[in-house]
Amino acid sequence: MASVKAKFLVAGIYAVATALGLYGLSAPAREQLEQTVAEEQQIFNADDAQWFGDDPVVRQPLELLSILPGDEMPRANMAIDGQERLVEVGTQLLPPCLKVAEVMAESVLLDSCGAFRLLSLRGTQDDEGDDRFEYRSELADYDFTARASSVVDLRNDTQVRALIAEYLQRLYESPLSLRGSLDVQRRKTSAGRRHYYLYPGDDPRLFSQLPLKGGDRLHAINGMALAAPDVLNDLYDRLGSSRDITLTLDRDGEALVVLLSLPSRGKLAGLSQP
């Protein structure tokens, strides 16, 4: 049976940065959502896993310490599971498939089996947020083998930032108003994996200002493949402290990586819904 909560979340976060994430940012909004789908809330409660004999979750922390510019290939100094290491594009970081896809001015782009995630330098972004990434290898088994990949960085796009700020404000004030902004169709593969396809909804700006095309498959958010089991739980836990959102789209077998910035709650103070 299709999950009401999953569908509602996906429609919500990608209406700004893509469904699931923004709902993890607001505790009041989550409470209102849970009133609507209270019968499902226990399904998504990872704290109860111990009672069902599940294996404990192993998280391996990564932190970007510094960027070392180079004439030919910049390198990055990272702390990986507590150990410092110099890395460059192509460096394998952790099994089964976490590697460095790109070294940027103040961040690195990580690739986990085709699910991308931006990791920024500590202190380069203001207000709230966490500059560390805790890798869960069991969520990396749902690989997407793309023929090619490209990156669209919209973190400094003023139009997109304004759109995200508007949707966040609506989320805090009236989360149900986001419903229908984007048409998200959930389908299951023959192997039972969940795939989410994006189509235009009530707000055409999501396709005119974001690099979306009807039929794009939303493969991953912040390095977490949506087909992985229990991934919604992790998104709830982690996107609340995120400063950036990295979306991995599957467009006809090629990966499109979209980088977006999230304004802090402090910067949203005083904004009014249009």
Backbone torsions as a table, in degrees:
resi	resn	phi	psi	omega
1	MET	NA	133.8	-179.8
2	ALA	-64.5	137.9	-177.0
3	SER	-81.5	122.2	177.3
4	VAL	-60.4	-41.1	-177.3
5	LYS	-65.9	-43.7	-179.4
6	ALA	-63.1	-43.5	-179.5
7	LYS	-63.5	-42.8	-177.0
8	PHE	-67.5	-38.7	179.0
9	LEU	-65.3	-47.9	-177.7
10	VAL	-60.5	-41.2	178.7
11	ALA	-64.7	-31.7	-177.7
12	GLY	-75.4	-49.1	-174.5
13	ILE	-72.4	-35.5	-178.3
14	TYR	-79.3	-8.0	171.5
15	ALA	-74.8	11.5	176.5
16	VAL	-151.1	-48.0	-179.5
17	ALA	-145.9	-8.2	173.0
18	THR	126.0	143.7	-162.7
19	ALA	-34.1	-76.4	-163.6
20	LEU	-59.2	-34.3	-168.9
21	GLY	-67.9	-49.2	-172.9
22	LEU	-66.4	-28.0	177.1
23	TYR	-67.1	-23.7	175.9
24	GLY	-75.1	-9.5	-174.9
25	LEU	-84.5	-22.0	-170.7
26	SER	-126.1	115.2	177.8
27	ALA	-64.0	-44.3	177.2
28	PRO	-59.6	-40.8	179.7
29	ALA	-64.6	-38.8	179.5
30	ARG	-64.6	-38.8	179.7
31	GLU	-63.4	-40.1	178.4
32	GLN	-65.5	-39.8	177.9
33	LEU	-64.4	-39.3	-177.9
34	GLU	-67.7	-27.1	174.8
35	GLN	-65.0	-33.2	-179.1
36	THR	-74.7	-34.2	-175.5
37	VAL	-127.7	46.8	-174.6
38	ALA	-61.2	-29.9	-177.2
39	GLU	-66.7	-15.5	-177.7
40	GLU	-102.9	-5.0	-168.2
41	GLN	-64.4	-31.3	-179.6
42	GLN	-69.7	-27.3	-179.6
43	ILE	-62.0	-33.7	-175.1
44	PHE	-97.2	15.3	-177.0
45	ASN	-96.6	98.7	-177.5
46	ALA	-69.3	-19.7	-179.2
47	ASP	-63.8	-21.3	-179.7
48	ASP	-86.5	-0.2	-175.0
49	ALA	-59.8	-33.8	-177.3
50	GLN	-59.6	-28.8	-177.6
51	TRP	-77.0	-13.4	-178.4
52	PHE	-107.9	8.4	175.2
53	GLY	77.1	18.1	179.2
54	ASP	-70.0	152.4	176.3
55	ASP	-67.1	146.2	177.8
56	PRO	-64.6	146.1	179.9
57	VAL	-77.3	128.5	178.4
58	VAL	-104.2	119.8	179.4
59	ARG	-113.9	129.8	179.8
60	GLN	-112.1	109.4	-174.4
61	PRO	-73.7	140.6	173.7
62	LEU	-127.6	142.8	179.0
63	GLU	-142.6	137.4	177.1
64	LEU	-90.4	119.5	-175.1
65	LEU	-95.3	-40.1	-179.1
66	SER	-164.4	159.2	174.1
67	ILE	-111.4	131.9	179.3
68	LEU	-111.3	98.6	-178.0
69	PRO	-62.7	148.4	177.6
70	GLY	-142.9	153.0	-179.6
71	ASP	-63.9	-38.9	-176.6
72	GLU	-100.1	-48.8	-176.8
73	MET	-146.5	113.8	177.1
74	PRO	-67.4	152.3	177.7
75	ARG	-123.2	165.4	179.9
76	ALA	-130.1	144.4	174.1
77	ASN	-100.2	116.6	-176.0
78	MET	-123.0	151.9	169.2
79	ALA	-102.7	117.0	-176.7
80	ILE	-117.4	109.9	-176.5
81	ASP	54.7	37.8	176.6
82	GLY	89.6	-5.9	-178.4
83	GLN	-109.5	126.6	178.8
84	GLU	-74.1	144.3	-176.9
85	ARG	-156.0	137.0	173.4
86	LEU	-85.6	130.7	-175.8
87	VAL	-133.1	163.3	176.8
88	GLU	-145.3	178.4	-179.7
89	VAL	-56.9	129.2	179.6
90	GLY	96.2	-12.2	-179.5
91	THR	-65.2	128.9	174.7
92	GLN	-80.6	127.0	-174.4
93	LEU	-100.1	-51.0	-177.6
94	LEU	-145.9	148.7	175.6
95	PRO	-73.2	153.3	4.6
96	PRO	-86.0	-17.9	-169.7
97	CYS	-158.3	18.7	-178.7
98	LEU	-78.1	123.3	-178.3
99	LYS	-143.4	168.4	178.1
100	VAL	-86.0	121.2	179.2
101	ALA	-92.9	-34.5	-177.1
102	GLU	-159.3	141.5	173.7
103	VAL	-107.8	119.6	-177.1
104	MET	-107.1	-173.4	-175.6
105	ALA	-64.1	-42.0	-177.2
106	GLU	-134.0	22.0	-177.1
107	SER	-161.9	167.5	171.2
108	VAL	-126.2	146.2	175.8
109	LEU	-101.5	121.1	-178.4
110	LEU	-100.9	146.5	-179.8
111	ASP	-121.8	115.7	178.3
112	SER	-113.2	91.4	179.9
113	CYS	54.4	39.9	178.3
114	GLY	90.7	2.3	174.5
115	ALA	-109.3	118.9	-170.6
116	PHE	-98.1	152.4	-178.0
117	ARG	-150.8	130.3	178.8
118	LEU	-88.0	135.5	176.4
119	LEU	-124.8	120.4	-173.3
120	SER	-104.8	160.9	176.9
121	LEU	-64.6	145.2	175.5
122	ARG	-66.1	133.8	174.9
123	GLY	84.4	-0.6	179.5
124	THR	-89.4	-8.5	179.6
125	GLN	-122.7	142.3	-171.9
126	ASP	-87.7	168.3	176.5
127	ASP	60.6	-144.2	-172.9
128	GLU	-76.7	162.6	175.8
129	GLY	141.7	160.6	-178.6
130	ASP	-120.3	131.0	-177.6
131	ASP	-96.8	9.8	179.4
132	ARG	-108.4	158.8	-179.4
133	PHE	-131.1	126.3	178.2
134	GLU	-103.9	113.6	-173.8
135	TYR	-85.4	132.5	174.4
136	ARG	-114.7	107.4	-174.5
137	SER	-64.4	-28.6	-177.3
138	GLU	-71.1	-16.3	176.6
139	LEU	-89.7	4.5	-177.0
140	ALA	-105.0	8.5	-176.7
141	ASP	-85.2	-4.1	-176.2
142	TYR	-102.8	70.6	-168.9
143	ASP	-78.2	151.5	177.3
144	PHE	-121.9	108.0	-177.6
145	THR	-88.6	95.3	-177.5
146	ALA	-85.0	146.0	175.6
147	ARG	-68.8	-31.8	-179.3
148	ALA	-160.2	166.8	178.2
149	SER	-140.7	150.0	175.7
150	SER	-141.5	155.4	-175.8
151	VAL	-119.0	131.5	173.1
152	VAL	-116.1	112.6	-176.4
153	ASP	-99.0	107.9	-178.7
154	LEU	-111.1	18.3	-175.9
155	ARG	-64.4	-28.6	-179.2
156	ASN	-108.4	13.3	178.1
157	ASP	-79.0	116.2	-173.6
158	THR	-64.9	-37.8	178.6
159	GLN	-63.4	-44.9	-178.6
160	VAL	-67.7	-41.4	178.7
161	ARG	-61.6	-39.5	178.4
162	ALA	-66.2	-39.2	178.3
163	LEU	-63.1	-43.7	179.9
164	ILE	-64.9	-42.8	179.2
165	ALA	-61.2	-40.4	178.6
166	GLU	-62.3	-45.8	-178.2
167	TYR	-68.5	-35.6	176.6
168	LEU	-63.9	-42.2	179.0
169	GLN	-62.6	-41.8	176.5
170	ARG	-63.8	-36.1	178.1
171	LEU	-61.0	-45.7	-178.2
172	TYR	-69.0	-36.7	-174.2
173	GLU	-88.5	-39.6	-176.3
174	SER	-154.9	78.1	-173.8
175	PRO	-59.2	-29.3	-179.1
176	LEU	-68.6	-16.2	179.2
177	SER	-69.5	-14.9	-179.9
178	LEU	-78.7	-15.3	-175.3
179	ARG	-62.4	130.7	177.6
180	GLY	89.6	-7.4	179.4
181	SER	-61.1	-32.5	178.4
182	LEU	-135.4	141.4	177.4
183	ASP	-92.9	109.6	179.6
184	VAL	-110.6	118.7	-179.3
185	GLN	-107.0	122.5	-179.1
186	ARG	-98.6	128.7	178.7
187	ARG	-130.6	154.0	177.4
188	LYS	-109.0	138.8	176.7
189	THR	-79.5	174.7	178.1
190	SER	-64.0	-22.9	178.1
191	ALA	-88.1	1.1	177.9
192	GLY	87.2	10.0	-179.5
193	ARG	-83.7	146.4	-179.4
194	ARG	-87.1	129.2	174.9
195	HIS	-122.1	140.1	-177.4
196	TYR	-117.6	121.8	-178.7
197	TYR	-110.8	139.7	-172.7
198	LEU	-107.8	135.0	178.0
199	TYR	-139.6	156.4	-179.8
200	PRO	-58.6	142.9	176.8
201	GLY	-120.5	-139.2	-175.2
202	ASP	-77.1	-20.0	-177.2
203	ASP	-111.8	101.8	-177.2
204	PRO	-66.4	-16.6	-179.1
205	ARG	-63.2	-26.6	-178.9
206	LEU	-65.7	-25.9	177.6
207	PHE	-100.1	-19.6	178.6
208	SER	-87.9	-32.0	-178.3
209	GLN	-98.3	-25.4	174.9
210	LEU	-103.6	149.6	-175.3
211	PRO	-79.0	59.4	-177.1
212	LEU	-104.1	148.5	172.0
213	LYS	-131.5	142.4	179.2
214	GLY	-55.3	130.5	-178.8
215	GLY	96.8	-4.7	173.3
216	ASP	-58.6	139.5	174.6
217	ARG	-99.8	125.2	175.7
218	LEU	-79.3	102.4	-175.1
219	HIS	-82.3	-41.8	-173.4
220	ALA	-152.9	154.4	172.3
221	ILE	-125.7	123.8	179.7
222	ASN	50.0	45.2	174.2
223	GLY	79.5	3.6	-179.1
224	MET	-109.3	113.6	-179.7
225	ALA	-67.9	129.6	-176.0
226	LEU	-69.6	-15.6	177.7
227	ALA	-80.1	-11.5	-177.8
228	ALA	-71.8	148.9	179.4
229	PRO	-68.2	142.4	174.4
230	ASP	62.7	19.0	-177.1
231	VAL	-69.4	-29.5	179.6
232	LEU	-60.5	-36.3	177.8
233	ASN	-59.4	-46.9	-178.5
234	ASP	-65.4	-36.8	178.2
235	LEU	-64.9	-41.6	176.0
236	TYR	-55.3	-47.7	-173.3
237	ASP	-69.2	-36.4	-165.8
238	ARG	-103.6	-29.5	-176.1
239	LEU	-74.3	-15.7	177.8
240	GLY	-63.6	-24.7	-179.6
241	SER	-109.5	10.8	-176.7
242	SER	-80.3	145.4	174.5
243	ARG	-103.8	-21.4	177.9
244	ASP	-129.3	156.5	170.6
245	ILE	-124.4	130.7	176.3
246	THR	-111.1	118.2	178.8
247	LEU	-104.2	134.2	173.3
248	THR	-110.7	115.1	179.3
249	LEU	-105.6	140.8	172.1
250	ASP	-100.2	109.9	179.3
251	ARG	-116.2	98.9	178.7
252	ASP	55.2	41.1	175.8
253	GLY	87.0	-0.7	175.8
254	GLU	-112.4	145.4	-177.8
255	ALA	-90.4	127.3	172.0
256	LEU	-112.8	117.9	-177.6
257	VAL	-102.7	121.3	-176.9
258	VAL	-113.4	125.2	-179.5
259	LEU	-105.6	126.5	-178.2
260	LEU	-131.4	149.1	176.0
261	SER	-102.0	145.0	174.1
262	LEU	-107.4	127.3	175.4
263	PRO	-69.2	149.9	177.2
264	SER	-71.4	160.8	178.3
265	ARG	-62.9	-32.9	178.9
266	GLY	-62.3	-38.5	179.9
267	LYS	-72.4	-19.9	178.7
268	LEU	-81.6	-15.2	-177.8
269	ALA	-59.4	129.9	177.8
270	GLY	92.7	-12.8	176.9
271	LEU	-72.1	144.4	177.8
272	SER	-117.7	146.6	180.0
273	GLN	-71.4	131.2	-179.5
274	PRO	-66.5	NA	NA
